[in-house]
Amino acid sequence: MKILITGTAGFIGFSLAKELLKNKQNKIYGIDNFDDYYSIKLKKKRIHELKKNINYRFYKIDISTGKLSVFFKNKKFDQVFHFAAQAGVRYSLLNPRKYINVNLNGFINLLENLVINKPKKFFYASSSSVYGDAATFPLKEDSVLEPKNIYGYTKKLNEEIAEYYSKYFKLNSIGMRFFTVYGEWGRPDMFILKLLSYHSANKIFELNNKGDHYRDFTSIKDVLNIFKILIKKRTKNHQIFNICSNNPILVSKLLKMIEKRTGRIKIKNVMKNSADVYKTHGDNKKILNYCGIKKKDLANFETELKKLISWYKTIEKQNLFNNK
């Protein structure tokens, strides 16, 4: 199978490429622009790992430029996974134009090329941020969408644009609303790995709102399992799925869980960030039923957290999270 993954130097894109390359029948094409939002060193290390497999090809491309059309010339993919986007809720307050350029213009640029070079299926990353500061939980796919930051708005628009392209250009699409995905090789700007890196460097970690907020942490292990099932399923039109654990965790409680394995972490309590929501809690019944996955088969958070901390200890001396 010939598969394209955009944002292949990112956490989810890299993890999916690595998993799919275990099947020697798969040919994986990856594109990324090595954006410096977080450590380029980490991103290049991920690509280095993927290049060890002869069935992986990498292209440095910015999806918002004309280079994307050149790349697609004489190429046709069975499946396309789109993860290339400007990430980060808080950063969207500082640089909203970048989100418009990458998450909207880049998204449309990709879709225009897919209309010409139509794959059997197109998967793209949406986000729990589309829900905003909801009051009723768990959040279902048909819940009201009220994003509270530019990042969330771009993801909401992505879903609407994908719906349009599916309806008028017959592009079979699946939008994945990811809820705080964590795991080995994860993003250093996300809570768990950021906390571990600060502790390793003996730096003071600024904890928002005393850790009084909840996050629906989703294991990359479950994400990959879902993708492997969806690749084989016959899908039509445009569909949206929550990708979550349906098990929100209080951040202050998570801090204590981590400290049990690392020792005391230097913390400074700061005010809640205006871009943050108090709670994320998604309903995962739709995706579990669709994929035939049972609740008991989902990853255990404490087990996966232990693995993640152990993994971090093996790579911390490589200084991969330093953006130099």
C-alpha positions in Angstrom: 0.0 0.0 0.0 1.3 3.5 -0.9 0.7 5.9 1.9 1.4 9.6 2.4 1.8 11.1 5.8 2.1 14.9 6.2 3.7 16.2 9.4 5.8 13.0 9.5 8.4 14.6 11.8 5.6 15.3 14.3 4.6 13.0 17.1 1.5 11.3 15.7 2.8 11.3 12.1 6.1 9.8 13.1 4.4 7.2 15.3 2.0 6.1 12.6 4.8 5.9 9.9 6.9 3.8 12.3 4.0 1.4 13.0 3.0 1.1 9.3 6.5 0.4 8.2 6.4 -2.9 10.2 4.4 -4.2 7.2 6.9 -4.6 4.4 4.1 -4.2 1.8 3.6 -0.6 2.8 5.5 2.2 1.1 5.4 5.4 3.2 6.0 8.8 1.9 6.5 11.5 4.5 6.6 15.3 4.2 7.4 17.9 6.8 8.9 21.4 6.9 10.7 21.1 10.3 8.9 24.1 11.8 10.7 25.4 14.9 7.6 25.6 17.1 9.3 22.9 19.2 12.7 21.1 19.0 13.9 20.6 15.4 16.5 18.3 16.9 13.8 16.0 18.1 12.0 16.1 14.7 15.2 15.3 12.8 15.8 12.4 15.2 12.4 11.0 14.4 13.1 11.2 10.7 16.5 9.6 11.2 14.7 6.7 12.9 12.2 6.3 10.0 14.9 6.5 7.3 16.4 3.3 8.7 13.6 1.5 6.8 14.0 1.3 3.0 10.3 1.6 2.4 10.3 5.2 3.8 10.9 8.3 1.7 11.1 11.8 3.1 10.5 15.2 1.4 11.0 18.6 3.1 7.9 20.5 2.0 5.8 23.3 3.4 2.2 22.4 2.6 1.1 26.0 2.1 3.5 26.4 -0.9 3.5 25.5 -4.5 6.1 22.8 -3.8 3.2 20.6 -2.8 1.8 20.4 -6.3 5.3 19.6 -7.7 5.5 16.7 -5.2 2.1 15.3 -6.2 3.0 15.2 -9.9 2.9 11.6 -11.1 2.1 10.3 -7.6 -1.1 8.6 -6.5 -1.6 7.4 -2.9 -4.0 4.7 -1.6 -4.3 6.6 1.8 -3.3 10.1 2.9 -2.9 11.0 6.6 -2.7 14.7 7.3 -1.0 15.8 10.5 1.0 18.8 9.3 -0.4 21.9 11.1 0.6 24.6 13.5 0.0 23.1 16.9 -0.4 24.8 20.3 -3.4 26.5 21.9 -1.5 29.2 23.8 0.8 30.1 20.9 -2.2 30.9 18.8 -2.7 34.0 21.0 0.7 35.2 19.9 0.9 34.4 16.3 -2.7 33.9 14.9 -1.6 34.6 11.3 0.6 31.5 11.3 -2.4 29.3 12.1 -4.4 30.8 9.3 -1.6 30.2 6.8 -0.7 26.7 7.8 -4.0 25.2 9.2 -6.3 26.8 6.6 -4.3 27.8 3.5 -2.1 24.7 3.8 -5.2 22.5 4.4 -7.0 23.8 1.3 -3.8 23.5 -0.8 -3.5 19.8 0.2 -7.2 19.2 -0.6 -6.9 20.8 -4.0 -4.0 18.4 -4.8 -6.0 15.5 -3.5 -9.0 16.3 -5.8 -6.6 15.8 -8.7 -4.8 12.9 -7.2 -7.6 11.3 -5.3 -6.8 8.7 -2.7 -9.2 6.0 -1.5 -9.2 7.6 2.0 -8.1 10.9 3.5 -7.5 11.1 7.2 -6.9 14.5 8.9 -6.2 15.7 12.4 -8.8 17.7 14.1 -8.8 18.5 17.9 -10.8 18.5 21.1 -10.3 22.3 20.9 -13.2 22.5 18.6 -15.5 22.0 21.6 -14.2 25.0 23.6 -15.1 25.4 27.3 -18.1 23.0 27.4 -20.3 22.4 30.4 -21.8 19.1 29.6 -19.7 15.9 29.5 -18.7 13.6 28.0 -18.5 15.5 24.7 -20.0 13.7 21.7 -19.3 14.2 18.0 -22.6 16.0 17.6 -22.1 18.3 20.6 -22.1 22.1 20.0 -18.8 23.4 18.8 -17.6 26.6 20.4 -13.8 27.0 20.2 -12.3 29.7 22.3 -9.0 30.3 20.4 -7.7 30.6 16.9 -6.3 27.1 16.9 -9.7 25.6 17.8 -11.4 27.8 15.1 -8.9 26.6 12.4 -9.7 23.0 13.3 -13.4 23.6 13.2 -13.1 25.2 9.8 -11.0 22.2 8.6 -13.9 19.9 9.4 -16.3 22.1 7.5 -14.0 22.4 4.5 -13.4 18.6 4.5 -17.2 18.2 4.5 -17.5 20.4 1.5 -14.8 18.6 -0.4 -16.3 15.3 0.4 -19.7 16.4 -0.8 -18.7 18.1 -4.0 -15.5 16.3 -5.0 -16.3 12.8 -3.6 -13.3 12.8 -1.4 -13.8 10.2 1.3 -12.5 11.8 4.5 -12.2 11.0 8.2 -11.6 13.8 10.8 -10.0 12.7 14.1 -10.7 14.9 17.1 -7.6 14.1 19.2 -7.7 14.5 22.9 -4.2 15.1 24.5 -2.3 12.3 22.9 0.7 11.1 24.9 3.5 8.5 24.6 7.0 7.8 23.6 8.5 10.3 21.1 5.8 12.8 22.2 5.6 16.5 21.9 7.9 18.3 24.4 5.5 21.2 24.8 2.8 18.9 26.2 2.3 18.5 30.0 3.9 15.1 30.8 7.1 15.4 28.8 7.5 19.1 29.5 7.3 18.4 33.2 9.9 15.6 32.9 12.3 17.8 30.9 12.0 20.7 33.4 12.7 18.2 36.2 15.7 16.8 34.4 17.1 20.3 33.9 16.4 21.2 37.5 14.1 24.1 36.3 11.0 25.4 38.0 7.8 24.3 36.2 5.0 26.8 36.1 1.7 25.0 36.9 -1.4 26.7 35.7 -4.3 27.1 38.2 -2.6 24.8 40.7 -3.2 21.9 38.4 -7.0 22.4 38.9 -8.1 21.3 35.4 -8.8 18.0 33.7 -7.4 16.4 30.6 -8.6 13.4 28.6 -5.2 11.8 28.1 -5.1 9.4 25.1 -2.4 6.8 24.6 -0.6 6.8 21.2 -1.0 3.0 21.5 -4.7 3.3 21.2 -4.4 5.9 18.4 -2.3 3.6 16.3 -4.6 0.7 16.9 -7.6 2.7 15.7 -5.7 3.8 12.5 -4.7 0.3 11.6 -8.3 -0.8 11.8 -9.6 2.2 9.8 -7.1 1.7 7.0 -8.8 -1.7 6.3 -12.4 -0.5 6.6 -14.5 0.7 3.7 -15.6 4.2 4.4 -17.6 6.8 2.4 -18.2 10.5 2.5 -17.1 12.5 5.5 -17.0 11.2 9.1 -15.9 12.6 12.4 -14.6 10.7 15.4 -13.5 11.5 18.9 -10.1 9.9 19.7 -10.0 9.9 23.4 -9.9 7.7 26.5 -13.2 8.9 28.0 -11.3 9.1 31.3 -10.2 12.6 32.2 -7.5 13.0 34.9 -7.1 15.9 37.3 -3.7 17.5 36.4 -2.7 18.0 40.1 -3.3 14.3 40.6 -1.2 13.5 37.5 1.6 15.6 39.0 1.6 13.4 42.1 1.6 10.3 40.0 4.7 11.5 38.2 6.5 12.6 41.3 6.1 9.1 42.8 8.4 7.9 40.0 10.8 10.9 39.7 11.0 12.5 43.1 9.9 16.0 44.0 9.5 18.4 41.1 10.0 22.2 41.5 6.7 23.8 41.0 5.5 27.5 40.8 1.8 28.0 40.7 0.6 30.6 38.1 -2.8 31.9 37.0 -4.9 30.0 34.5 -4.0 30.7 30.8 -6.8 32.5 29.0 -6.5 30.1 26.0 -7.0 27.0 28.1 -10.3 25.2 28.8 -11.0 23.8 32.3 -11.9 20.3 31.2 -11.6 18.0 28.2 -13.6 14.8 28.3 -14.7 13.0 25.1 -17.1 10.2 24.5 -15.3 7.4 22.6 -18.3 5.1 22.0 -18.6 6.0 18.3 -15.1 5.1 17.4 -15.0 2.0 19.6 -18.2 0.6 18.1 -17.1 1.5 14.5 -13.7 -0.3 15.0 -15.1 -3.2 17.1 -12.8 -2.3 20.0 -13.8 -3.1 23.6 -13.2 -0.7 26.5 -11.1 -3.3 28.3 -8.7 -3.4 25.4 -7.7 0.3 25.7 -4.4 1.2 27.2 -4.1 1.5 31.0 -3.0 5.1 31.8 -0.8 4.2 34.7 1.0 1.5 32.8 1.6 3.7 29.8 2.7 6.6 32.0 5.3 4.3 33.6 6.6 3.3 30.2 6.8 6.9 29.1 8.8 7.9 32.1 11.1 5.0 31.6 11.6 5.9 27.9 12.3 9.5 28.8 15.1 8.4 31.2 16.7 6.6 28.3 16.8 9.6 26.0 17.1 12.6 28.4 20.9 12.8 28.0 20.5 13.2 24.2 19.0 16.7 24.9 16.4 16.2 22.2 14.0 18.6 23.6 16.4 21.5 23.3 15.4 23.6 20.2 19.0 24.2 18.9 
